[in-house]
Amino acid sequence: LRLEERRMDMSKQILILGGGYGGLLTALTARQHLTPEEATITVVNRYPTHQIITELHRLAAGSIAEKAVALPLEKLLRGKNVNLKIDTVDTIKPDEKKVLMTSGSTYSYDALVVALGSETAYFGIPGLQEYSFTLKSVSDANRIRAHVEARLDAYKQSGNKADATFVIGGGGLTGIELVGEFVDLLPGVCKEKGIDFNDISLYTVEAGPSILAGFPPELVDRAKSSLEKRGVNFIVG
């Protein structure tokens, strides 16, 4: 134990906030170039899993299992000489080279890597934050899927058209992938529940002049046409 404490005292403390792509890759790459004697590497993440956010739309629609998009960080870092702490960042104090956690723990560092991801932007649209779902995590995806199923069940009982109407805010990659998953999978879900899929309304709302901004126009047109033929309505601009 004393040798371990002495090693930690002599080594640099590298603290990485976030266990997503950036944080995980930073930890593993740093360990390739620095021995445990040279640096102690600690990753702090609020979830015990590395979540593959590019696949969350599939989990939200029910086309993939949670275990396929939520990989245990302990398993990914096993044998890599990287410390893992499951906690949520509260305050970063750069002058003191310390990070305070919501649990009350404090971590000191010589080098800090902030890889905490991003927050959803609502662009000042009234009501959007209060009445919408976000898609940033596995729990978000599970919440969306459960909500859609619940609304379909409610529609079967009430016939209320609002329960059969789903609106996706944003026509970027995530929004288009999500509505694509819905339009592919909902016909089968509706059939299982005894609902006519033609009763379902799917909308994608995009404030910009086009969906999939930055992509070649011919690909955008092909995607839009394909989705429209399958029942997606677009409100653009």
N, C-alpha and C positions, 0 to 999 in steps of 0.2 A: 504493500500500500504506500509506504514511504517513497519507494522508487517511482511509483505511478504519480504521486503528488509532485515529486521533484521534476519529473518529465514534463508535467503540465505547467509547472512554474517556469520552466526554461523555454517551452515551445510557445510559438505565437498562437493567439486565440483568434480563429477565423469563425465568425458568426454569420450564418446564412439564414435570412428570414424568408420563408416560403419554400415549399416542397414541390413546386410545379416544375415545368421543363427547365426554366432558367436556374432555379435553386438546386435542383437535383444534378443537372449537368455541371454546374459550377463546383459542387461538392466532389463529384467523382473525378473531374478533371484536375482540381487542385490536389487531390490525394495522389494522383498519378505523378505529380511533380514535387510533392512535399512528403517527407517521411513523417510518421507519428511523432518523432523526436523534434522535428522542425515546426510542426503545426498541429494543433488540436482543432479539428473541424466539427462544428455543431450546426445541425439543421433544425430550425424551429418551424413547425407547421401546425395550423389549427386543426387539421384533420389527420388521422393516422394513415391516410392513403394518398398516393399520388393519383390525381384524377385526370384522365385523358379528356380534356375539355372539348377537343375537336370531335368527340364522339357522343357528347351529351345529348344532342338532338335525337340520336337513335334510342337512347335510354328513355328520353321523355316520351317518345312515341311507342315504346315497348318492343322495339325490334332487336334489342340487345340486352343481355343480362348485366346487372350492376357489377358483378365481379370482373367483367371484361373491360370496364372503364375505371374501376377503383382498385388500384394495385397497392398492396400493403407496403408502406415505406420501410418498415422494419425488414421485410424480406428483400427489398431492392438494395438496401444498404448493408445487409448482413455480410460480415467478413471484410468490409471496406474500410474499417477504422474511422468511421464517421459516427458521431453521436447524434441521436435523434431525440428531440423534445417535442411533445404534443402540447401546444400552448398557443395563446392568442396575444399578439403584440398590442400593448397599450400605449407606451410612450418610448420614443427614441431620444436619447440625450447625447448628442454627438460631442458636446464639450467635455462630458464625463466618460465618454466611450462606454456607455451602458444602455441596455434596452430593458424596459420594464414590461412585465407580462400581466395579463388580467388575473392570473393565479396568485400574483404577489411575488413571483420569482423575478430575479434580476440577473441578467447575463452581461458580463464584461467582454470587451473585444479589443483586439489590435486592428483587425480588418473587418469591416461590415459590408455584407452584400444584401441589398434590399431587392427581393424578387417576389413581392407580395401580389403580383397580378394587377388586375384593373377593376374599376367600379363601373357599373352600368350608367350610361349617360341618358338622361331623359329629355334633353334639349328644350327644357322649359315648357313642355307640352302639358297643359293642365290635366290633372287626373291620372296621368300615365303612371307615375310612381305609386300612387295610392291604390290603383285598381288593376295593376298588372302583375304578372309573374316575371321573375328574372331567370336566366339560364346560365348560371355561372358555376354550378356545383352539382354533384350527384344528388344531394338532397333537393335542390331546385328541380332537377329533372324528374325525380320521383314525385314531387309535389304537383308538377304539371300533368304528369300521366294520371295521377289519382283524380285530379280535378276534372280532366276531360272525361274520364270514365264516369265520375259522379254526375256530370252534367248530362251525359247521354242517358244514364239511368233516370234522371229527373225528367228528361224530355219524353221518354217512353211513358212515364206516368202522367205528365201534365200536358204534353203537346205544345208547351210554350216554346215558340221559335227561338227565343233568346238562349234557351238551354242547348240549342242545336247550332249556335253561331259561335265561331272561334276566330279571333282576330290576332294576327301576329304583327307586332310593331317592329318594323325594320326589314328592309329588303336586301341586307347584306348576305354574306355567306351563311351565317347561322340561321337567319330568318328563312332563307330560301331552302336550306337543307331541312329545317324543321317542318315547314309546310309540305315539302316533298315527302317526308316520312309520313306525315298525317294523311295525305291524299292517297298514299300507297296502302297504308294499314287500316285506316278507318272503315273502308268498305267491309273488310272481314270482321272487324269489331262490331260494326252495326248489324251485320248478318247474325252474329252470335247472340246479340241482344234483341233481335227481332225488330230492328229499326231500318227504314228505307234510307240508304245512304244519300239519295237524292234530296232528302229533307235537310241534310247538313250543309251549312254555309261556311266556307273557309275564305278568309280575307287576309291579304298581306298589304300592309300600309307602309309606304315609303315616302318620306318627305322630299327626297331628291328627285331629279328629273328621270331617273331610271333605277331599276333594281340592279344588283351586282355591279355597283360602280367600279370602274377600273378594268372591267373585263371587256374583251372584244365585242363589239355590237352584235356580230353574228351569233356568238355564243349566248349572249343575253336574250336575243330574240328566240333562239331555239329553246332555252330554258323556260321562258315566259309562255311560249306557245304550247309546250308540252304540259306545263302545269295548268294552263287555262283549259285545255282539252279534257283534263281530268277533274275539273271542277273548282279550281282556285280562282278567286276574284282578286284583281289588283287595283289598288288606289294609289296612284303615283303623282308626286308633285304637289 
